[in-house]
Amino acid sequence: MKRTIIIFCLLLAALTQSIAANRPKRWVATWATAVQKVEPHNLPPAPYLAGNTLRQIVEVSVAGNVVRLELSNQYNITPTEIVSVELAEARTQGESADIVEQTTKTITFGGNLSVTMQPGQTITSDPVKFRLRQRMPVAITIRFGQCSATDVSGHPGSRTTSYIISGHGNDFAAATRSDHWYYISNLQVEAKGKMGSIAVIGNSITDGRGTTTNHQDRWTDNLSQRLLADKATRHLSVLNYGLGGNCVLRGGLGPTANSRFERDALSAPGVKYVIVFEGVNDIGGSWQPDETANQLISSFKAMIEQAHAHGLKIYGATIMPFRGNNYYNHGREEARQKVNEWIRNSGEYDGLIDFDRAMSDPQQPDRLNPAFLFENDWLHPNADGYRKMGDCIDINLFK
């Protein structure tokens, strides 16, 4: 009888291991950005990308030992030829192109070093062993073949310096600098345990206008650091899908939040939570602000419904004040208050992030606290303001 039980246990253990070995791998993005058509003034500078090498630096959130990289040609109407791609630990957060040479890993696509992205295509590399630490800066080096100088997909508001050199070398001492990202869309880690991601849909205030270039001090970076420092939330990455000048409904810069919600929220790798922090550009550019407020609320309701249909929790962030900016007039302020009242009290979101109350001037609540102003534009915070934004979020929302 004992022998039968032992044999049964051994068979059960073998079966369990077999099931685990054959279970599909789960992937979570540890870093991501929102991709758009790059505007003419944000295109790669000379010597451009064709036949040359581009090194870009990103700072990840959660750690991992196996990674894969996603590249996007989504907004191109021409092919983009990739000759090779390497990952390495960067020595800085972007101030230089220096890397820790011994960490360099070449990545492949379907077993091949080179790949050509067709117009509109997004591709994901093969998995590669690459040890990531929490908040580690990673250098992504891409060597290009044929590609357009004017037809480019990317992310203009990187707040991080990228480096271009002629040819396919490794000496970046005299590299041309460009504070934009091109073609990279996310870096994923093989998930373990409860690991998941928080996708943040936003505009320039999420993208980080007013932060310090190469310091990685957006409010989402601060939130990531706080989550990683807490045992109950250190399995969560924060994915910044902010786009400068972005609108929810129409106009603005980049694809609207409505049109990209599926891509940047619902389909974000490993997503468990969504934060929506949008609307100021819609209201600030509106000639019918009350109608715009109603349309924003309708759009937010639709986002909530979609998120819930995917089993996700979704949190609403109130719109910060902008008196003093040319966006401001009485009707637009009333529209902002109307949307914020709905975000706070409708009960439709799963939780609230009240940036408005955290960032407003206690003496004059319809304007930003002067201590947090960036270039006195009365719209974007400075680095201290972004720190305050990250600090005001209740991380119990993610427990």
PyMOL commands that set and color helices and strands:
alter all, ss='L'
color gray80, all
select helices_A, chain A and resi 2-22+40-42+101-103+204-207+219-228+257-266+280-284+289-309+330-345+355-359+370-372+383-392+395-398
alter helices_A, ss='H'
color red, helices_A
select strands_A, chain A and resi 27-32+36-37+53-59+64-72+80-89+105-107+115-117+122-124+128-132+137-144+153-155+162-165+176-178+181-182+184-190+196-202+236-242+271-277+313-317+351-353+360-361+364-368
alter strands_A, ss='S'
color yellow, strands_A
deselect
rebuild
show_as cartoon
